[in-house]
Amino acid sequence: MSHLIEIRPPARPKRPFFLRRGPMETIATVLIGLGFLMLFQPFLLVLYTYSLVTLLIGTVMFIIVSKFPE
């Protein structure tokens, strides 16, 4: 009889884009990479100046987002 019972998986709550782990980890990783590229480029002082800020934002964002549920 148990093969006739249809069991549905629990409904997953829909989360907005900024509360999902996968896309936000990708954005944080891109920010970290962009910060390194900005740090190592020799041409524009403005990019070099803001490279540390970009690295810190990406790192903190990655730490926070890695705690989000899938």
Secondary structure in CASP SS format (residue, H / E / C, confidence):
PFRMAT SS
TARGET T0000
AUTHOR 0000-0000-0000
METHOD secondary structure of the structure
MODEL  1
M C 1.00
S H 1.00
H H 1.00
L H 1.00
I C 1.00
E C 1.00
I C 1.00
R C 1.00
P C 1.00
P C 1.00
A C 1.00
R C 1.00
P C 1.00
K C 1.00
R C 1.00
P C 1.00
F H 1.00
F H 1.00
L H 1.00
R C 1.00
R H 1.00
G H 1.00
P H 1.00
M H 1.00
E H 1.00
T H 1.00
I H 1.00
A H 1.00
T H 1.00
V H 1.00
L H 1.00
I H 1.00
G H 1.00
L H 1.00
G H 1.00
F H 1.00
L H 1.00
M H 1.00
L H 1.00
F H 1.00
Q C 1.00
P C 1.00
F C 1.00
L C 1.00
L H 1.00
V H 1.00
L H 1.00
Y H 1.00
T H 1.00
Y C 1.00
S H 1.00
L H 1.00
V H 1.00
T H 1.00
L H 1.00
L H 1.00
I H 1.00
G H 1.00
T H 1.00
V H 1.00
M H 1.00
F H 1.00
I H 1.00
I H 1.00
V H 1.00
S C 1.00
K C 1.00
F C 1.00
P C 1.00
E C 1.00
END
